[in-house]
């Protein structure tokens, strides 16, 4: 079975980047190697959260939601302990 992923990266400027992929390890390698235009100047970066889905439509819907104001707020609540450990929030 093929899986689809929504992932969150912590960028060097302490911003969060939300993305979608069917190849999580390959996509993270692309980000880390500077092959993704939107993150190439905000390295180093770190994968701090990932969710897997059986249906591509579910993963795309989740990514779209996480990019909304409400989604960003809920995501920050969900991963607040990680953000605290990384020094992003107090």
Residue pairs with C-beta under 8 A, 6 or more apart in sequence:
1 54
2 22
3 22
3 52
3 53
3 54
4 20
4 21
4 22
4 52
4 53
4 54
4 55
4 56
4 58
4 59
4 60
5 20
5 21
5 22
5 24
5 27
5 50
5 51
5 52
5 53
5 59
6 18
6 19
6 20
6 50
6 51
6 53
6 59
6 62
6 63
6 66
7 18
7 19
7 20
7 21
7 24
7 27
7 28
7 47
7 49
7 50
7 51
8 16
8 17
8 18
8 47
8 48
8 49
8 50
8 66
8 75
8 79
9 16
9 17
9 19
9 28
9 31
9 39
9 45
9 46
9 47
9 48
10 16
10 45
10 46
10 48
10 83
10 86
10 88
11 17
11 39
11 42
11 43
11 45
12 42
12 43
12 44
12 45
13 42
14 86
14 88
15 42
16 48
16 72
16 75
16 76
17 31
17 38
17 39
17 42
17 45
18 63
18 66
18 67
18 75
19 27
19 31
19 63
20 59
20 60
20 63
21 27
22 56
24 50
27 36
28 47
30 36
31 39
31 43
31 45
32 43
32 44
32 45
34 40
34 43
39 45
46 86
48 79
48 82
48 83
48 86
49 75
49 78
49 79
49 82
51 59
51 62
52 59
53 59
53 62
65 71
66 72
66 75
76 83
76 89
80 89
83 89
84 90
